[in-house]
Amino acid sequence: MWRGCRRAIACNISKKRSILSAIPVGSSPQQRWSSDAAPIISPHFQSLDDPENEDIRYIMQKMKSSRLASDKRHLTKVLVANRGEIAVRVIRAAQELCLQTVSIYSHEDRLAKHRFHADRSFQIGKEGQFSPVGAYLAQDEIIRIAQEAGADCIHPGYGFLSENAEFARKCAAVGITFIGPTPSTIDKMGDKVKARTEAIAAGVPVVPGTPDPVSSFEEVRAFADEFGFPIIIKAAMGGGGRGMRVVRSGGKELEEAFERCQSEARTFFGDGTVFVERFVQKPRHIEVQLLGDKQGNVIHLFERDCSVQRRHQKLIEIAPAYNLPTHVRDAILADAVKLAKAIGYENAGTAEFLVEGNDKHYFIEI
């Protein structure tokens, strides 16, 4: 954990460089690091990585006592249940908060960057026990690793188990904090079919689509016959651009898209449930950043335009959204907050909308 704290300590003390000469060599850590006298580096520092150094011990004690002072429970060690770039970013942020970090990896990812950024790392299962992707969906094994490592919280990143209410409940059952929305909120919003239902109940517009999941090709074809092409088939538990297929014609193309979407949903999210919507052509993709607390308060931090994408993966985000009509922006922001309040959303979240033309907007997910 000292690796991550080094940057925070250096940042905190760099402003006090000019008073270094005024600090007595034999003074105590309390005197050296008081509010009116904090040197860039005391004569006692041998290394910022040395946990035995009395200055570091004092600083860490002060940082721990002030961090999350309003919370009854202080988190100290986080397991990041993800891989790649997102895991590296979460680990880096946790270390800057002086949290100890634990990473997990599949056998195929044993040389991946995220493994070596954490303070400790564990392989998920034995070689050949899980598929390269399935390892990150192994709920019981991940929780077992968290317990073995002494982690008191799990950050799921995005995709994988980030929208899995069952996993959040399993974490709570063993006393591990799931960093994300409550299980009941995930039940409502993690499943995109249920999210559509909640949005409709709250009076927020959605793209025309199937009211329930589709389990057969005949249901998909019936929807296409009613609404016409193009349509889009989506994984109900999907995220990160995975589990989506745009279909522009019927017949074999439609059947293959349905089967591939189901297969991809099972592989990446552990659930093959899919639904169908009318495909909105050339829309703007507008997202609203939300923050909700445990008292039912929700605020928005305005919007960003995420329309530049490749294979449903966002490439560029522009904030604020350029040339978005004021009445459309106001309506989107109001609907985002309204829906978040209706479902009792806690934590940070993103409400996503499509804008068709210059006046129609549709909720797609949180």
C-alpha positions as CSV (number, residue, x, y, z in Angstrom):
1,M,0.0,0.0,0.0
2,W,3.0,2.3,0.5
3,R,3.4,2.4,-3.3
4,G,0.1,4.3,-3.7
5,C,0.5,6.4,-0.6
6,R,3.9,7.8,-1.8
7,R,2.2,10.0,-4.4
8,A,-0.4,11.3,-1.9
9,I,2.3,12.1,0.7
10,A,4.6,13.8,-1.8
11,C,1.6,15.8,-3.1
12,N,0.7,16.9,0.4
13,I,4.2,17.9,1.5
14,S,5.5,19.5,-1.6
15,K,3.7,22.8,-0.8
16,K,5.8,23.1,2.4
17,R,9.3,23.1,0.9
18,S,10.2,26.6,2.0
19,I,10.1,25.8,5.7
20,L,12.3,22.8,5.7
21,S,15.2,24.6,7.3
22,A,13.0,25.7,10.2
23,I,12.2,22.2,11.3
24,P,14.5,21.0,14.1
25,V,16.2,17.7,13.3
26,G,15.3,16.2,16.6
27,S,11.6,17.2,16.7
28,S,8.7,14.7,16.9
29,P,6.6,13.7,14.0
30,Q,3.7,15.7,15.5
31,Q,5.8,18.8,15.4
32,R,7.3,18.2,12.0
33,W,3.8,17.5,10.4
34,S,1.7,20.1,12.2
35,S,-0.6,22.3,10.2
36,D,1.7,25.3,10.3
37,A,5.0,23.4,9.8
38,A,5.1,20.5,7.4
39,P,8.4,20.0,5.5
40,I,8.9,18.7,2.0
41,I,10.9,15.9,3.5
42,S,12.2,15.6,7.0
43,P,15.8,14.6,7.8
44,H,14.4,11.4,9.2
45,F,13.0,10.2,5.9
46,Q,15.2,7.4,4.5
47,S,12.5,6.2,2.0
48,L,8.9,6.9,1.4
49,D,8.5,3.2,1.0
50,D,9.7,2.4,4.5
51,P,6.7,1.5,6.8
52,E,9.0,1.6,9.8
53,N,9.7,5.3,9.3
54,E,8.1,7.3,12.2
55,D,7.1,10.1,9.9
56,I,5.2,7.7,7.5
57,R,3.6,6.0,10.5
58,Y,2.4,9.3,11.8
59,I,1.1,10.5,8.4
60,M,-0.7,7.3,7.8
61,Q,-2.4,7.4,11.2
62,K,-3.6,10.9,10.5
63,M,-4.8,10.0,7.0
64,K,-6.7,6.9,8.2
65,S,-8.3,8.8,11.0
66,S,-9.6,11.6,8.7
67,R,-10.6,9.4,5.7
68,L,-14.3,8.7,5.6
69,A,-14.7,10.2,9.1
70,S,-18.5,10.2,8.7
71,D,-18.7,6.4,8.1
72,K,-19.1,4.0,10.9
73,R,-17.1,1.4,9.0
74,H,-13.7,2.2,7.3
75,L,-12.7,0.2,4.3
76,T,-9.1,-0.8,4.2
77,K,-8.6,-3.5,1.6
78,V,-10.3,-3.7,-1.8
79,L,-10.4,-6.7,-4.2
80,V,-10.9,-5.6,-7.8
81,A,-13.0,-8.2,-9.6
82,N,-12.1,-7.2,-13.1
83,R,-9.2,-7.2,-15.5
84,G,-7.2,-5.0,-17.9
85,E,-7.3,-1.3,-18.0
86,I,-10.3,-0.8,-15.8
87,A,-8.7,-2.9,-13.0
88,V,-5.5,-0.9,-13.3
89,R,-7.5,2.3,-12.9
90,V,-9.4,1.1,-9.9
91,I,-6.2,-0.2,-8.3
92,R,-4.5,3.1,-8.8
93,A,-7.4,5.1,-7.4
94,A,-7.6,2.8,-4.3
95,Q,-3.8,3.1,-3.7
96,E,-4.1,6.9,-3.8
97,L,-6.7,6.6,-1.0
98,C,-4.2,4.4,0.8
99,L,-6.3,1.3,0.5
100,Q,-4.6,-2.0,0.2
101,T,-5.4,-3.7,-3.1
102,V,-6.0,-7.2,-4.3
103,S,-6.2,-8.3,-8.0
104,I,-7.5,-11.5,-9.5
105,Y,-6.6,-13.1,-12.8
106,S,-7.4,-16.0,-15.0
107,H,-4.6,-18.4,-15.9
108,E,-4.5,-16.9,-19.4
109,D,-4.1,-13.4,-17.8
110,R,-1.2,-14.5,-15.5
111,L,1.1,-12.0,-17.2
112,A,-1.5,-9.2,-17.5
113,K,-0.6,-5.7,-16.3
114,H,-3.4,-5.5,-13.7
115,R,-2.0,-8.5,-11.8
116,F,1.3,-6.7,-11.0
117,H,-0.2,-3.4,-10.0
118,A,-2.0,-4.6,-6.9
119,D,-0.4,-5.3,-3.5
120,R,-1.5,-8.9,-3.8
121,S,-2.8,-11.0,-6.6
122,F,-4.6,-14.4,-6.8
123,Q,-5.3,-16.7,-9.7
124,I,-9.0,-17.6,-10.1
125,G,-9.2,-21.4,-9.7
126,K,-6.8,-23.8,-11.2
127,E,-5.5,-24.0,-14.7
128,G,-8.3,-25.2,-17.0
129,Q,-11.0,-24.9,-14.3
130,F,-12.6,-21.8,-15.8
131,S,-12.6,-20.3,-19.3
132,P,-10.5,-17.1,-19.8
133,V,-13.7,-15.0,-19.4
134,G,-15.7,-17.4,-17.1
135,A,-13.0,-17.0,-14.4
136,Y,-14.2,-13.4,-13.8
137,L,-17.8,-14.6,-13.4
138,A,-16.9,-17.2,-10.8
139,Q,-18.8,-15.6,-7.9
140,D,-18.1,-18.1,-5.2
141,E,-14.4,-18.4,-6.1
142,I,-13.9,-14.6,-6.1
143,I,-15.6,-14.3,-2.7
144,R,-13.4,-17.1,-1.4
145,I,-10.3,-15.2,-2.6
146,A,-11.5,-12.0,-1.0
147,Q,-12.0,-13.7,2.3
148,E,-8.6,-15.4,2.1
149,A,-6.9,-12.1,1.2
150,G,-8.7,-10.3,4.0
151,A,-10.5,-7.8,1.7
152,D,-13.4,-6.0,3.2
153,C,-14.8,-4.7,-0.1
154,I,-15.0,-5.7,-3.7
155,H,-15.0,-3.3,-6.6
156,P,-16.5,-5.0,-9.7
157,G,-15.4,-2.4,-12.3
158,Y,-17.8,-2.6,-15.3
159,G,-19.2,-5.5,-17.2
160,F,-18.7,-9.0,-15.6
161,L,-20.3,-8.9,-12.2
162,S,-20.9,-5.2,-11.9
163,E,-24.6,-5.5,-12.5
164,N,-25.2,-8.9,-10.8
165,A,-27.5,-8.6,-7.8
166,E,-26.9,-12.1,-6.8
167,F,-23.2,-11.4,-6.4
168,A,-23.9,-8.2,-4.4
169,R,-26.1,-10.3,-2.1
170,K,-23.4,-12.9,-1.7
171,C,-20.9,-10.2,-0.7
172,A,-23.3,-8.8,1.9
173,A,-23.9,-12.3,3.3
174,V,-20.3,-12.7,4.2
175,G,-19.7,-9.2,5.4
176,I,-18.0,-7.8,2.4
177,T,-19.0,-4.4,1.0
178,F,-20.0,-4.4,-2.7
179,I,-18.9,-1.1,-4.1
180,G,-21.9,-0.2,-6.2
181,P,-25.7,0.2,-6.0
182,T,-27.8,-1.9,-3.6
183,P,-28.9,-5.4,-4.8
184,S,-32.5,-4.2,-5.1
185,T,-31.4,-1.4,-7.4
186,I,-29.3,-3.8,-9.5
187,D,-32.4,-6.0,-9.7
188,K,-34.2,-3.1,-11.2
189,M,-31.5,-1.6,-13.4
190,G,-29.0,-4.3,-14.1
191,D,-31.5,-6.2,-16.1
192,K,-32.3,-3.9,-19.1
193,V,-35.8,-5.4,-19.5
194,K,-36.7,-4.6,-15.9
195,A,-35.0,-1.2,-16.4
196,R,-37.4,-0.4,-19.2
197,T,-40.3,-1.4,-17.1
198,E,-39.1,0.9,-14.2
199,A,-38.6,3.8,-16.7
200,I,-42.1,3.4,-18.1
201,A,-43.6,3.4,-14.6
202,A,-41.7,6.6,-13.8
203,G,-42.9,8.3,-17.0
204,V,-39.6,8.3,-18.7
205,P,-39.7,7.5,-22.5
206,V,-38.0,4.3,-23.8
207,V,-37.3,3.0,-27.3
208,P,-40.2,0.8,-28.6
209,G,-39.3,-2.8,-27.8
210,T,-40.4,-6.1,-26.4
211,P,-42.0,-5.8,-23.0
212,D,-40.5,-9.0,-21.8
213,P,-37.4,-11.1,-22.7
214,V,-37.6,-13.2,-25.9
215,S,-36.7,-16.8,-25.6
216,S,-37.4,-18.0,-29.2
217,F,-36.6,-16.9,-32.7
218,E,-40.3,-16.8,-33.5
219,E,-40.8,-14.0,-31.0
220,V,-38.0,-12.0,-32.5
221,R,-39.4,-12.5,-36.0
222,A,-42.9,-11.4,-34.8
223,F,-41.4,-8.1,-33.4
224,A,-39.6,-7.5,-36.7
225,D,-42.8,-8.1,-38.6
226,E,-44.6,-5.5,-36.5
227,F,-42.0,-2.8,-36.3
228,G,-39.9,-3.5,-39.4
229,F,-36.2,-3.4,-39.8
230,P,-33.6,-2.4,-38.6
231,I,-33.9,-3.8,-35.1
232,I,-31.4,-4.4,-32.4
233,I,-31.1,-7.5,-30.2
234,K,-29.6,-6.9,-26.8
235,A,-28.4,-8.9,-23.8
236,A,-30.7,-8.1,-20.8
237,M,-27.7,-8.2,-18.5
238,G,-25.2,-6.7,-21.0
239,G,-22.8,-3.8,-20.7
240,G,-19.7,-2.3,-22.2
241,G,-21.0,-2.7,-25.8
242,R,-21.2,-6.5,-25.5
243,G,-24.2,-8.7,-26.3
244,M,-25.7,-6.5,-29.0
245,R,-26.6,-7.2,-32.7
246,V,-28.1,-4.9,-35.2
247,V,-30.2,-6.7,-37.8
248,R,-31.3,-5.1,-41.1
249,S,-33.0,-7.9,-42.8
250,G,-34.9,-11.1,-41.9
251,G,-34.3,-14.8,-42.7
252,K,-31.0,-16.4,-41.9
253,E,-29.3,-13.1,-40.8
254,L,-32.0,-12.6,-38.2
255,E,-31.7,-16.1,-36.8
256,E,-27.9,-16.1,-36.7
257,A,-27.9,-12.7,-34.9
258,F,-30.4,-14.0,-32.3
259,E,-28.3,-17.1,-31.6
260,R,-25.0,-15.2,-31.5
261,C,-26.4,-12.6,-29.1
262,Q,-27.7,-15.3,-26.7
263,S,-24.3,-17.0,-26.8
264,E,-22.4,-13.9,-26.2
265,A,-24.7,-12.9,-23.3
266,R,-24.1,-16.3,-21.6
267,T,-20.3,-16.0,-22.2
268,F,-19.8,-12.5,-20.9
269,F,-22.6,-12.0,-18.4
270,G,-23.5,-15.5,-17.3
271,D,-27.1,-15.0,-18.5
272,G,-28.4,-15.6,-22.0
273,T,-31.6,-13.5,-21.7
274,V,-32.1,-11.1,-24.6
275,F,-34.8,-8.6,-25.7
276,V,-35.5,-6.6,-28.9
277,E,-35.8,-2.9,-29.7
278,R,-36.4,-0.8,-32.7
279,F,-33.0,0.3,-33.9
280,V,-32.7,4.1,-33.8
281,Q,-30.5,5.1,-36.7
282,K,-27.9,7.8,-36.3
283,P,-28.9,8.9,-32.8
284,R,-26.9,11.0,-30.4
285,H,-25.9,9.1,-27.3
286,I,-26.2,11.4,-24.3
287,E,-25.2,10.3,-20.8
288,V,-26.0,12.0,-17.5
289,Q,-23.7,11.6,-14.4
290,L,-25.7,10.9,-11.2
291,L,-24.9,10.9,-7.5
292,G,-27.3,9.4,-5.0
293,D,-27.1,9.2,-1.2
294,K,-28.8,6.9,1.4
295,Q,-31.3,9.6,2.2
296,G,-33.0,9.5,-1.2
297,N,-31.3,12.6,-2.5
298,V,-30.1,12.5,-6.2
299,I,-28.3,15.2,-8.1
300,H,-27.0,15.3,-11.7
301,L,-23.6,16.6,-12.8
302,F,-24.9,17.5,-16.3
303,E,-24.5,15.6,-19.5
304,R,-21.9,14.5,-22.0
305,D,-22.1,13.4,-25.6
306,C,-20.8,9.9,-26.2
307,S,-22.0,9.5,-29.8
308,V,-18.6,8.7,-31.3
309,Q,-18.4,5.0,-31.0
310,R,-17.0,1.9,-32.6
311,R,-18.9,-1.4,-32.2
312,H,-21.0,0.2,-29.5
313,Q,-17.8,1.1,-27.6
314,K,-17.5,4.8,-26.8
315,L,-14.4,6.4,-28.2
316,I,-14.8,10.1,-27.4
317,E,-16.9,11.9,-24.7
318,I,-17.6,15.6,-25.0
319,A,-19.0,17.6,-22.1
320,P,-21.2,19.5,-22.2
321,A,-23.0,18.0,-25.2
322,Y,-22.4,20.3,-28.2
323,N,-25.4,21.9,-29.9
324,L,-28.0,20.0,-27.9
325,P,-31.2,22.0,-27.8
326,T,-31.9,23.5,-24.4
327,H,-35.3,21.9,-24.0
328,V,-34.0,18.5,-24.8
329,R,-31.1,18.9,-22.4
330,D,-33.4,20.0,-19.6
331,A,-35.8,17.1,-20.3
332,I,-33.0,14.5,-20.3
333,L,-31.5,15.8,-17.0
334,A,-34.9,15.9,-15.3
335,D,-35.8,12.4,-16.5
336,A,-32.4,11.1,-15.3
337,V,-33.0,12.4,-11.8
338,K,-36.6,11.4,-11.7
339,L,-35.8,7.8,-12.6
340,A,-32.9,7.6,-10.1
341,K,-35.2,8.8,-7.3
342,A,-37.9,6.5,-8.3
343,I,-35.7,3.4,-7.9
344,G,-33.9,4.7,-4.8
345,Y,-30.5,4.9,-6.5
346,E,-27.4,5.1,-4.3
347,N,-23.8,5.7,-5.3
348,A,-22.5,7.1,-8.6
349,G,-24.2,6.1,-11.8
350,T,-24.8,7.0,-15.4
351,A,-28.2,7.4,-17.0
352,E,-27.9,6.8,-20.8
353,F,-30.2,8.2,-23.4
354,L,-30.6,8.2,-27.2
355,V,-31.7,11.4,-28.9
356,E,-33.5,10.9,-32.2
357,G,-33.7,14.0,-34.4
358,N,-33.8,17.2,-32.4
359,D,-36.6,16.6,-30.0
360,K,-37.1,12.9,-29.1
361,H,-35.1,11.2,-26.3
362,Y,-35.3,7.7,-25.0
363,F,-33.9,6.1,-21.9
364,I,-31.8,3.0,-22.5
365,E,-30.0,2.1,-19.2
366,I,-28.4,3.2,-15.9
